[in-house]
Amino acid sequence: MPYKVRLTGLRQRLYAHQLIDAAPDLATVTIAGGDRTLEQNDKLWAMLTDVAMARPEGRRWTPETWKCAFMHSLGHQVAFAEGLDGSGPFPLGFRSSKLTKPQMSDLIETIYEYGARHGVVWSEKEKTNE
């Protein structure tokens, strides 16, 4: 039976150690970076909507299409499958929900950079240090 432990404190770390100590030979252990946050997800979709509304370079893309384009620019791979009705291929993958927190930060920074070059007006209010 596979186990998944989110390391949020000492208790979870001790539990993870117990699982490793009790694991059989040839078991596999994977340590992955933290998942993206809900705040990052909210920010991503607000930014993608802003970019879509700005229509840079005349592109009338949906926020979802923009997300795929930005993820592709960061090297995330996508596969294609043929549509059932002969309408052509459609993309598989590009799920931002699978990004780690650092990967999501990279995606957001890429969108900021692109938006800055194309005059996108962000709907998000800037945070002040008050």
VEXMAR-244186 format. One record per atom (N, C-alpha, C): x, y, z; residue in three letters; residue number from 1. Coordinates in pm, 1 decimal. Last residue first. Example, Ala and Ser with C-alpha at 12.3 -4.5 7.8 and 13.67 -1.06 7.14 Angstrom:
2
+----------+----------+----------+-----+-----+
:       px :       py :       pz : res :   n :
+----------+----------+----------+-----+-----+
:   1285.0 :   -225.0 :    708.0 : SER :   2 :
:   1367.0 :   -106.0 :    714.0 : SER :   2 :
:   1290.0 :      3.0 :    787.0 : SER :   2 :
:   1319.0 :   -569.0 :    780.0 : ALA :   1 :
:   1230.0 :   -450.0 :    780.0 : ALA :   1 :
:   1320.0 :   -330.0 :    780.0 : ALA :   1 :
+----------+----------+----------+-----+-----+
***
This chain:
130
+----------+----------+----------+-----+-----+
:       px :       py :       pz : res :   n :
+----------+----------+----------+-----+-----+
:    246.6 :   4915.0 :    378.8 : GLU : 130 :
:    192.6 :   4998.5 :    487.4 : GLU : 130 :
:    171.6 :   4916.6 :    611.8 : GLU : 130 :
:    360.0 :   4841.3 :    132.7 : ASN : 129 :
:    425.0 :   4803.3 :    257.7 : ASN : 129 :
:    376.2 :   4888.9 :    373.6 : ASN : 129 :
:    107.0 :   4723.0 :    -95.8 : THR : 128 :
:    195.9 :   4826.8 :    -41.1 : THR : 128 :
:    253.8 :   4779.3 :     90.3 : THR : 128 :
:     42.2 :   4541.5 :   -386.4 : LYS : 127 :
:     49.1 :   4543.8 :   -241.0 : LYS : 127 :
:    144.9 :   4650.8 :   -197.4 : LYS : 127 :
:   -160.4 :   4638.7 :   -659.1 : GLU : 126 :
:    -27.6 :   4619.9 :   -601.7 : GLU : 126 :
:    -35.1 :   4628.4 :   -450.2 : GLU : 126 :
:   -443.0 :   4452.6 :   -762.2 : LYS : 125 :
:   -390.0 :   4572.8 :   -699.7 : LYS : 125 :
:   -252.8 :   4543.3 :   -642.2 : LYS : 125 :
:   -497.0 :   4295.3 :  -1068.9 : GLU : 124 :
:   -457.0 :   4281.5 :   -929.5 : GLU : 124 :
:   -399.6 :   4412.7 :   -877.5 : GLU : 124 :
:   -515.7 :   4343.3 :  -1334.5 : SER : 123 :
:   -632.7 :   4376.7 :  -1252.3 : SER : 123 :
:   -600.7 :   4370.1 :  -1103.4 : SER : 123 :
:   -265.3 :   4487.1 :  -1537.9 : TRP : 122 :
:   -302.8 :   4383.7 :  -1440.7 : TRP : 122 :
:   -419.5 :   4430.5 :  -1355.7 : TRP : 122 :
:   -241.9 :   4536.3 :  -1870.3 : VAL : 121 :
:   -278.3 :   4605.6 :  -1746.7 : VAL : 121 :
:   -331.7 :   4499.6 :  -1651.1 : VAL : 121 :
:     19.3 :   4472.2 :  -2093.9 : VAL : 120 :
:    -96.1 :   4417.7 :  -2022.3 : VAL : 120 :
:   -117.7 :   4497.9 :  -1894.9 : VAL : 120 :
:    227.4 :   4541.5 :  -2274.1 : GLY : 119 :
:    136.3 :   4642.6 :  -2221.3 : GLY : 119 :
:     11.8 :   4590.3 :  -2151.8 : GLY : 119 :
:    413.8 :   4353.7 :  -2345.1 : HIS : 118 :
:    298.8 :   4372.0 :  -2433.3 : HIS : 118 :
:    192.6 :   4465.1 :  -2374.8 : HIS : 118 :
:    610.1 :   4330.5 :  -2156.0 : ARG : 117 :
:    652.3 :   4358.7 :  -2293.7 : ARG : 117 :
:    536.1 :   4392.1 :  -2385.6 : ARG : 117 :
:    452.1 :   4262.5 :  -1936.4 : ALA : 116 :
:    525.9 :   4389.1 :  -1934.8 : ALA : 116 :
:    569.3 :   4428.4 :  -2075.9 : ALA : 116 :
:    364.5 :   4006.5 :  -2009.2 : GLY : 115 :
:    269.3 :   4116.2 :  -1996.8 : GLY : 115 :
:    336.4 :   4251.7 :  -1999.8 : GLY : 115 :
:    606.3 :   3866.1 :  -1990.7 : TYR : 114 :
:    537.7 :   3877.6 :  -2119.4 : TYR : 114 :
:    440.7 :   3996.1 :  -2116.7 : TYR : 114 :
:    652.7 :   3892.4 :  -1713.9 : GLU : 113 :
:    750.8 :   3941.0 :  -1810.8 : GLU : 113 :
:    685.2 :   3962.1 :  -1946.8 : GLU : 113 :
:    422.9 :   3766.4 :  -1604.1 : TYR : 112 :
:    453.7 :   3907.2 :  -1574.6 : TYR : 112 :
:    548.1 :   3965.3 :  -1680.2 : TYR : 112 :
:    464.8 :   3507.1 :  -1703.5 : ILE : 111 :
:    347.9 :   3583.2 :  -1747.0 : ILE : 111 :
:    368.4 :   3732.0 :  -1721.0 : ILE : 111 :
:    696.7 :   3440.1 :  -1563.8 : THR : 110 :
:    698.4 :   3439.8 :  -1709.9 : THR : 110 :
:    581.3 :   3521.5 :  -1764.5 : THR : 110 :
:    601.0 :   3445.6 :  -1301.7 : GLU : 109 :
:    703.2 :   3542.9 :  -1342.9 : GLU : 109 :
:    712.7 :   3552.0 :  -1495.1 : GLU : 109 :
:    426.0 :   3225.7 :  -1312.5 : ILE : 108 :
:    373.6 :   3359.5 :  -1284.6 : ILE : 108 :
:    473.4 :   3466.1 :  -1328.9 : ILE : 108 :
:    611.8 :   3019.0 :  -1357.2 : LEU : 107 :
:    505.6 :   3045.0 :  -1453.6 : LEU : 107 :
:    450.3 :   3186.4 :  -1436.7 : LEU : 107 :
:    767.1 :   3031.6 :  -1123.2 : ASP : 106 :
:    829.7 :   3054.3 :  -1253.5 : ASP : 106 :
:    725.0 :   3089.1 :  -1359.1 : ASP : 106 :
:    568.5 :   2959.9 :   -936.9 : SER : 105 :
:    631.8 :   3092.1 :   -929.3 : SER : 105 :
:    697.8 :   3127.7 :  -1061.4 : SER : 105 :
:    525.2 :   2698.1 :  -1016.8 : MET : 104 :
:    415.9 :   2793.9 :  -1031.2 : MET : 104 :
:    470.0 :   2935.9 :  -1023.8 : MET : 104 :
:    769.6 :   2587.7 :   -944.9 : GLN : 103 :
:    730.6 :   2587.7 :  -1085.1 : GLN : 103 :
:    619.0 :   2689.0 :  -1110.7 : GLN : 103 :
:    760.2 :   2618.7 :   -661.0 : PRO : 102 :
:    859.8 :   2690.8 :   -740.4 : PRO : 102 :
:    825.2 :   2695.8 :   -889.4 : PRO : 102 :
:    530.2 :   2446.8 :   -609.2 : LYS : 101 :
:    528.4 :   2588.9 :   -574.3 : LYS : 101 :
:    635.0 :   2666.8 :   -652.9 : LYS : 101 :
:    471.1 :   2231.7 :   -893.1 : THR : 100 :
:    518.1 :   2257.6 :   -757.4 : THR : 100 :
:    511.5 :   2408.1 :   -732.4 : THR : 100 :
:    181.2 :   2141.8 :  -1084.9 : LEU :  99 :
:    305.3 :   2216.6 :  -1067.1 : LEU :  99 :
:    341.8 :   2228.7 :   -919.6 : LEU :  99 :
:    -62.2 :   2028.9 :  -1122.4 : LYS :  98 :
:     47.5 :   1937.1 :  -1091.6 : LYS :  98 :
:    180.0 :   2009.1 :  -1069.6 : LYS :  98 :
:   -228.2 :   2227.0 :  -1202.9 : SER :  97 :
:   -251.0 :   2172.4 :  -1068.6 : SER :  97 :
:   -140.6 :   2076.4 :  -1027.2 : SER :  97 :
:   -177.1 :   2275.7 :  -1464.1 : SER :  96 :
:   -105.3 :   2358.1 :  -1367.7 : SER :  96 :
:   -125.3 :   2307.3 :  -1225.3 : SER :  96 :
:   -136.7 :   2057.2 :  -1708.3 : ARG :  95 :
:   -217.9 :   2074.2 :  -1588.4 : ARG :  95 :
:   -137.4 :   2152.2 :  -1485.8 : ARG :  95 :
:    -53.2 :   1973.4 :  -1965.7 : PHE :  94 :
:    -53.0 :   2114.2 :  -1928.1 : PHE :  94 :
:   -144.7 :   2138.9 :  -1808.7 : PHE :  94 :
:   -243.9 :   1707.1 :  -2117.8 : GLY :  93 :
:   -144.8 :   1758.9 :  -2024.9 : GLY :  93 :
:   -162.5 :   1906.2 :  -1997.0 : GLY :  93 :
:   -308.4 :   1700.5 :  -2462.3 : LEU :  92 :
:   -320.2 :   1632.3 :  -2333.8 : LEU :  92 :
:   -215.0 :   1692.0 :  -2242.2 : LEU :  92 :
:   -475.6 :   1871.9 :  -2730.4 : PRO :  91 :
:   -363.1 :   1853.2 :  -2638.0 : PRO :  91 :
:   -402.3 :   1776.8 :  -2511.8 : PRO :  91 :
:   -599.9 :   1713.8 :  -3028.9 : PHE :  90 :
:   -621.6 :   1799.9 :  -2912.7 : PHE :  90 :
:   -511.8 :   1769.8 :  -2811.2 : PHE :  90 :
:   -625.9 :   1699.1 :  -3390.9 : PRO :  89 :
:   -567.1 :   1663.8 :  -3261.6 : PRO :  89 :
:   -605.7 :   1763.4 :  -3152.2 : PRO :  89 :
:   -946.1 :   1679.5 :  -3570.2 : GLY :  88 :
:   -804.4 :   1709.9 :  -3553.3 : GLY :  88 :
:   -755.2 :   1675.9 :  -3413.9 : GLY :  88 :
:  -1199.4 :   1592.7 :  -3602.4 : SER :  87 :
:  -1178.4 :   1737.4 :  -3598.3 : SER :  87 :
:  -1032.9 :   1775.9 :  -3575.7 : SER :  87 :
:  -1287.5 :   1334.1 :  -3596.0 : GLY :  86 :
:  -1206.3 :   1375.0 :  -3709.3 : GLY :  86 :
:  -1176.6 :   1523.5 :  -3712.7 : GLY :  86 :
:  -1408.1 :   1275.5 :  -3357.5 : ASP :  85 :
:  -1494.0 :   1313.1 :  -3469.3 : ASP :  85 :
:  -1416.1 :   1361.0 :  -3591.3 : ASP :  85 :
:  -1215.1 :   1227.8 :  -3169.1 : LEU :  84 :
:  -1302.2 :   1117.9 :  -3208.6 : LEU :  84 :
:  -1382.3 :   1147.9 :  -3334.2 : LEU :  84 :
:   -882.7 :   1360.4 :  -3228.1 : GLY :  83 :
:  -1022.6 :   1373.1 :  -3185.9 : GLY :  83 :
:  -1108.3 :   1259.4 :  -3239.1 : GLY :  83 :
:   -573.6 :   1222.5 :  -3131.1 : GLU :  82 :
:   -664.5 :   1254.2 :  -3240.7 : GLU :  82 :
:   -807.7 :   1258.6 :  -3188.2 : GLU :  82 :
:   -362.4 :   1385.6 :  -2892.8 : ALA :  81 :
:   -440.8 :   1269.4 :  -2933.6 : ALA :  81 :
:   -535.9 :   1314.8 :  -3043.6 : ALA :  81 :
:    -39.4 :   1494.7 :  -2785.7 : PHE :  80 :
:   -163.2 :   1517.5 :  -2859.0 : PHE :  80 :
:   -229.1 :   1384.0 :  -2890.0 : PHE :  80 :
:    137.7 :   1618.6 :  -2497.7 : ALA :  79 :
:    113.7 :   1515.6 :  -2598.1 : ALA :  79 :
:    -19.6 :   1548.0 :  -2665.9 : ALA :  79 :
:    381.1 :   1846.5 :  -2379.1 : VAL :  78 :
:    242.0 :   1811.6 :  -2402.2 : VAL :  78 :
:    236.7 :   1702.5 :  -2508.7 : VAL :  78 :
:    610.7 :   1968.3 :  -2132.3 : GLN :  77 :
:    577.8 :   1892.1 :  -2251.9 : GLN :  77 :
:    428.9 :   1862.4 :  -2258.8 : GLN :  77 :
:    743.5 :   2274.9 :  -2039.0 : HIS :  76 :
:    653.1 :   2166.6 :  -2000.9 : HIS :  76 :
:    603.4 :   2099.3 :  -2128.0 : HIS :  76 :
:    898.7 :   2494.9 :  -2107.2 : GLY :  75 :
:    951.0 :   2361.0 :  -2133.4 : GLY :  75 :
:    863.3 :   2247.2 :  -2087.5 : GLY :  75 :
:    795.3 :   2743.7 :  -2091.6 : LEU :  74 :
:    882.3 :   2702.8 :  -1980.7 : LEU :  74 :
:    932.5 :   2559.1 :  -1996.2 : LEU :  74 :
:    626.1 :   2752.1 :  -2305.1 : SER :  73 :
:    746.6 :   2836.4 :  -2311.5 : SER :  73 :
:    845.3 :   2803.2 :  -2200.0 : SER :  73 :
:    420.9 :   2588.9 :  -2209.6 : HIS :  72 :
:    506.0 :   2539.0 :  -2317.6 : HIS :  72 :
:    635.7 :   2620.0 :  -2324.7 : HIS :  72 :
:    307.7 :   2767.5 :  -2030.2 : MET :  71 :
:    369.9 :   2645.4 :  -1978.3 : MET :  71 :
:    462.5 :   2584.6 :  -2083.3 : MET :  71 :
:    211.7 :   2960.1 :  -2213.2 : PHE :  70 :
:    315.0 :   2996.4 :  -2115.4 : PHE :  70 :
:    383.6 :   2872.7 :  -2058.5 : PHE :  70 :
:     23.3 :   2803.6 :  -2355.5 : ALA :  69 :
:    133.7 :   2868.9 :  -2426.0 : ALA :  69 :
:    246.1 :   2905.9 :  -2329.1 : ALA :  69 :
:   -154.0 :   2726.4 :  -2151.9 : CYS :  68 :
:    -79.1 :   2625.0 :  -2225.1 : CYS :  68 :
:     41.4 :   2685.8 :  -2295.5 : CYS :  68 :
:   -254.7 :   2981.6 :  -2082.9 : LYS :  67 :
:   -184.0 :   2899.4 :  -1983.1 : LYS :  67 :
:    -97.8 :   2795.3 :  -2052.4 : LYS :  67 :
:   -381.5 :   3053.9 :  -2320.3 : TRP :  66 :
:   -264.5 :   3130.0 :  -2275.0 : TRP :  66 :
:   -184.7 :   3048.7 :  -2173.6 : TRP :  66 :
:   -590.0 :   2868.9 :  -2311.6 : THR :  65 :
:   -492.6 :   2861.8 :  -2420.3 : THR :  65 :
:   -366.1 :   2937.8 :  -2382.6 : THR :  65 :
:   -723.9 :   2963.7 :  -2082.5 : GLU :  64 :
:   -670.7 :   2826.7 :  -2085.5 : GLU :  64 :
:   -564.7 :   2811.6 :  -2194.4 : GLU :  64 :
:   -810.2 :   3221.4 :  -2162.8 : PRO :  63 :
:   -709.9 :   3207.2 :  -2056.5 : PRO :  63 :
:   -646.4 :   3067.7 :  -2055.0 : PRO :  63 :
:   -822.9 :   3213.1 :  -2526.7 : THR :  62 :
:   -885.1 :   3199.8 :  -2394.8 : THR :  62 :
:   -774.5 :   3195.5 :  -2288.7 : THR :  62 :
:   -706.6 :   3455.9 :  -2767.5 : TRP :  61 :
:   -700.9 :   3326.1 :  -2701.3 : TRP :  61 :
:   -776.0 :   3329.8 :  -2569.3 : TRP :  61 :
:   -654.7 :   3628.8 :  -2996.2 : ARG :  60 :
:   -783.1 :   3618.3 :  -2926.4 : ARG :  60 :
:   -793.0 :   3479.2 :  -2862.6 : ARG :  60 :
:   -386.8 :   3830.2 :  -3062.6 : ARG :  59 :
:   -426.8 :   3692.2 :  -3032.3 : ARG :  59 :
:   -554.1 :   3692.9 :  -2947.8 : ARG :  59 :
:   -265.9 :   4070.2 :  -3120.7 : GLY :  58 :
:   -392.3 :   4038.3 :  -3186.7 : GLY :  58 :
:   -444.8 :   3898.7 :  -3157.8 : GLY :  58 :
:    -54.3 :   4107.0 :  -2951.5 : GLU :  57 :
:    -24.2 :   4062.9 :  -3088.1 : GLU :  57 :
:   -149.8 :   4020.2 :  -3164.1 : GLU :  57 :
:   -270.3 :   4056.9 :  -2672.7 : PRO :  56 :
:   -139.6 :   4092.9 :  -2727.9 : PRO :  56 :
:   -119.2 :   4031.0 :  -2865.5 : PRO :  56 :
:   -533.1 :   4096.5 :  -2543.3 : ARG :  55 :
:   -516.0 :   4047.6 :  -2680.5 : ARG :  55 :
:   -382.3 :   4088.1 :  -2742.0 : ARG :  55 :
:   -623.1 :   4163.9 :  -2293.7 : ALA :  54 :
:   -534.3 :   4258.7 :  -2361.0 : ALA :  54 :
:   -512.2 :   4222.4 :  -2508.3 : ALA :  54 :
:   -763.4 :   3938.5 :  -2213.3 : MET :  53 :
:   -838.8 :   4060.5 :  -2241.1 : MET :  53 :
:   -754.9 :   4163.5 :  -2316.0 : MET :  53 :
:   -551.1 :   3761.1 :  -2168.9 : ALA :  52 :
:   -650.6 :   3731.3 :  -2272.1 : ALA :  52 :
:   -728.7 :   3857.0 :  -2311.0 : ALA :  52 :
:   -424.9 :   3887.9 :  -1952.2 : VAL :  51 :
:   -353.6 :   3873.3 :  -2078.5 : VAL :  51 :
:   -454.0 :   3848.3 :  -2191.6 : VAL :  51 :
:   -628.5 :   3864.4 :  -1757.8 : ASP :  50 :
:   -579.5 :   3996.4 :  -1797.6 : ASP :  50 :
:   -508.7 :   3989.9 :  -1933.1 : ASP :  50 :
:   -642.6 :   3585.1 :  -1738.6 : THR :  49 :
:   -759.0 :   3659.7 :  -1785.5 : THR :  49 :
:   -717.9 :   3798.3 :  -1832.5 : THR :  49 :
:   -391.6 :   3534.6 :  -1631.8 : LEU :  48 :
:   -424.9 :   3479.5 :  -1762.7 : LEU :  48 :
:   -546.0 :   3550.1 :  -1823.0 : LEU :  48 :
:   -419.1 :   3663.3 :  -1382.1 : MET :  47 :
:   -321.3 :   3711.5 :  -1479.5 : MET :  47 :
:   -353.7 :   3661.0 :  -1620.3 : MET :  47 :
:   -615.8 :   3503.2 :  -1263.3 : ALA :  46 :
:   -640.2 :   3646.7 :  -1280.4 : ALA :  46 :
:   -546.4 :   3702.4 :  -1386.9 : ALA :  46 :
:   -481.9 :   3258.5 :  -1260.7 : TRP :  45 :
:   -600.9 :   3273.6 :  -1343.7 : TRP :  45 :
:   -639.8 :   3419.6 :  -1362.2 : TRP :  45 :
:   -262.4 :   3317.7 :  -1083.2 : LEU :  44 :
:   -241.8 :   3268.3 :  -1219.2 : LEU :  44 :
:   -362.2 :   3297.0 :  -1306.8 : LEU :  44 :
:   -393.3 :   3383.1 :   -842.9 : LYS :  43 :
:   -312.7 :   3484.1 :   -913.2 : LYS :  43 :
:   -293.9 :   3444.1 :  -1058.8 : LYS :  43 :
:   -503.0 :   3134.6 :   -776.0 : ASP :  42 :
:   -590.5 :   3249.5 :   -797.5 : ASP :  42 :
:   -518.6 :   3357.4 :   -878.7 : ASP :  42 :
:   -262.0 :   2987.8 :   -746.8 : ASN :  41 :
:   -360.4 :   2948.9 :   -846.6 : ASN :  41 :
:   -454.2 :   3065.7 :   -878.9 : ASN :  41 :
:   -141.5 :   3118.6 :   -531.3 : GLN :  40 :
:    -74.5 :   3116.7 :   -661.3 : GLN :  40 :
:   -174.1 :   3083.6 :   -771.8 : GLN :  40 :
:   -333.0 :   3058.6 :   -335.7 : GLU :  39 :
:   -307.7 :   3197.8 :   -370.9 : GLU :  39 :
:   -238.3 :   3207.4 :   -506.8 : GLU :  39 :
:   -305.3 :   2785.8 :   -316.0 : LEU :  38 :
:   -430.8 :   2838.4 :   -369.8 : LEU :  38 :
:   -415.0 :   2984.2 :   -410.6 : LEU :  38 :
:     26.0 :   2683.6 :   -424.4 : THR :  37 :
:    -70.4 :   2729.2 :   -324.2 : THR :  37 :
:   -198.3 :   2776.4 :   -392.5 : THR :  37 :
:    172.7 :   2377.4 :   -543.3 : ARG :  36 :
:    138.7 :   2518.3 :   -559.9 : ARG :  36 :
:     34.3 :   2556.5 :   -454.6 : ARG :  36 :
:    342.7 :   2150.2 :   -319.4 : ASP :  35 :
:    245.2 :   2182.9 :   -422.4 : ASP :  35 :
:    223.9 :   2333.4 :   -430.3 : ASP :  35 :
:    696.1 :   2118.4 :   -253.6 : GLY :  34 :
:    559.2 :   2147.9 :   -213.0 : GLY :  34 :
:    470.4 :   2183.9 :   -330.9 : GLY :  34 :
:    894.4 :   1859.8 :   -413.4 : GLY :  33 :
:    871.7 :   1993.8 :   -361.5 : GLY :  33 :
:    724.7 :   2015.5 :   -330.4 : GLY :  33 :
:    924.4 :   1518.5 :   -304.9 : ALA :  32 :
:    893.2 :   1619.9 :   -406.4 : ALA :  32 :
:    871.6 :   1753.9 :   -338.2 : ALA :  32 :
:   1075.4 :   1215.8 :   -272.9 : ILE :  31 :
:   1057.6 :   1342.5 :   -201.9 : ILE :  31 :
:   1037.1 :   1449.0 :   -309.4 : ILE :  31 :
:   1003.8 :    878.4 :   -273.9 : THR :  30 :
:   1011.2 :    999.0 :   -355.6 : THR :  30 :
:    986.5 :   1119.8 :   -266.8 : THR :  30 :
:   1120.9 :    551.7 :   -252.8 : VAL :  29 :
:   1084.8 :    671.3 :   -177.3 : VAL :  29 :
:   1103.5 :    791.8 :   -269.6 : VAL :  29 :
:   1045.7 :    212.0 :   -299.6 : THR :  28 :
:   1083.4 :    338.6 :   -361.3 : THR :  28 :
:   1033.8 :    453.8 :   -275.3 : THR :  28 :
:   1188.7 :    -98.0 :   -186.7 : ALA :  27 :
:   1079.7 :     -0.2 :   -188.2 : ALA :  27 :
:   1133.1 :    130.1 :   -247.5 : ALA :  27 :
:   1395.4 :   -274.9 :   -158.1 : LEU :  26 :
:   1358.2 :   -237.9 :   -293.9 : LEU :  26 :
:   1235.8 :   -146.4 :   -301.8 : LEU :  26 :
:   1278.8 :   -405.5 :    152.2 : ASP :  25 :
:   1387.3 :   -383.5 :     56.5 : ASP :  25 :
:   1328.3 :   -357.1 :    -81.9 : ASP :  25 :
:    995.4 :   -235.7 :    305.1 : PRO :  24 :
:   1068.6 :   -354.6 :    260.4 : PRO :  24 :
:   1184.0 :   -315.7 :    168.4 : PRO :  24 :
:    986.4 :      3.4 :    572.8 : ALA :  23 :
:    969.3 :    -30.4 :    431.5 : ALA :  23 :
:   1050.2 :   -154.5 :    394.4 : ALA :  23 :
:   1029.6 :     95.9 :    823.8 : ALA :  22 :
:    951.6 :    -27.0 :    812.1 : ALA :  22 :
:    937.8 :    -74.9 :    667.7 : ALA :  22 :
:   1171.0 :    333.7 :    780.0 : ASP :  21 :
:   1234.3 :    228.2 :    859.2 : ASP :  21 :
:   1162.4 :     94.2 :    842.8 : ASP :  21 :
:    972.7 :    476.6 :    641.9 : ILE :  20 :
:   1096.4 :    438.1 :    573.2 : ILE :  20 :
:   1165.4 :    324.3 :    647.4 : ILE :  20 :
:    783.6 :    511.6 :    845.2 : LEU :  19 :
:    746.6 :    440.0 :    723.5 : LEU :  19 :
:    870.5 :    392.0 :    648.8 : LEU :  19 :
:    934.1 :    661.7 :   1026.1 : GLN :  18 :
:    883.7 :    529.9 :   1064.7 : GLN :  18 :
:    846.9 :    446.7 :    941.4 : GLN :  18 :
:    971.9 :    896.8 :    876.0 : HIS :  17 :
:   1088.2 :    815.7 :    914.8 : HIS :  17 :
:   1044.3 :    674.5 :    952.7 : HIS :  17 :
:    706.2 :    983.5 :    866.6 : ALA :  16 :
:    774.5 :    948.4 :    741.9 : ALA :  16 :
:    897.0 :    862.4 :    771.0 : ALA :  16 :
:    670.2 :   1041.9 :   1138.4 : TYR :  15 :
:    590.0 :    937.2 :   1075.3 : TYR :  15 :
:    655.8 :    890.5 :    945.2 : TYR :  15 :
:    845.9 :   1256.6 :   1164.4 : LEU :  14 :
:    870.0 :   1134.0 :   1241.2 : LEU :  14 :
:    793.7 :   1017.0 :   1180.2 : LEU :  14 :
:    715.9 :   1441.0 :    996.4 : ARG :  13 :
:    851.7 :   1395.9 :    964.3 : ARG :  13 :
:    884.8 :   1265.8 :   1037.9 : ARG :  13 :
:    477.5 :   1480.0 :   1131.7 : GLN :  12 :
:    473.2 :   1416.5 :   1000.6 : GLN :  12 :
:    611.8 :   1365.9 :    959.1 : GLN :  12 :
:    579.8 :   1604.2 :   1366.0 : ARG :  11 :
:    503.5 :   1478.8 :   1374.8 : ARG :  11 :
:    500.3 :   1405.7 :   1240.8 : ARG :  11 :
:    698.6 :   1844.9 :   1270.1 : LEU :  10 :
:    779.7 :   1737.7 :   1328.1 : LEU :  10 :
:    705.4 :   1604.0 :   1331.1 : LEU :  10 :
:    526.9 :   1941.7 :    962.3 : GLY :   9 :
:    578.9 :   1961.0 :   1097.2 : GLY :   9 :
:    654.0 :   1838.3 :   1145.0 : GLY :   9 :
:    449.5 :   1878.6 :    713.0 : THR :   8 :
:    408.9 :   2009.5 :    763.5 : THR :   8 :
:    461.0 :   2037.7 :    904.2 : THR :   8 :
:    491.5 :   1688.1 :    463.8 : LEU :   7 :
:    577.3 :   1726.6 :    575.4 : LEU :   7 :
:    545.2 :   1869.2 :    620.3 : LEU :   7 :
:    258.1 :   1454.4 :    382.2 : ARG :   6 :
:    292.5 :   1595.0 :    360.0 : ARG :   6 :
:    367.7 :   1643.3 :    484.2 : ARG :   6 :
:    291.1 :   1134.8 :    258.2 : VAL :   5 :
:    297.2 :   1214.5 :    380.3 : VAL :   5 :
:    337.8 :   1356.8 :    342.8 : VAL :   5 :
:    150.4 :    851.2 :    133.5 : LYS :   4 :
:    188.8 :    986.3 :     96.2 : LYS :   4 :
:    179.9 :   1070.7 :    223.0 : LYS :   4 :
:    204.6 :    510.1 :     53.6 : TYR :   3 :
:    177.1 :    614.0 :    153.1 : TYR :   3 :
:    222.5 :    747.8 :     97.7 : TYR :   3 :
:     72.8 :    212.4 :    -98.8 : PRO :   2 :
:    155.0 :    334.4 :   -102.4 : PRO :   2 :
:    108.8 :    435.6 :      3.3 : PRO :   2 :
:     84.8 :   -117.8 :      0.0 : MET :   1 :
:      0.0 :      0.0 :      0.0 : MET :   1 :
:     89.4 :    124.2 :      0.0 : MET :   1 :
+----------+----------+----------+-----+-----+
***
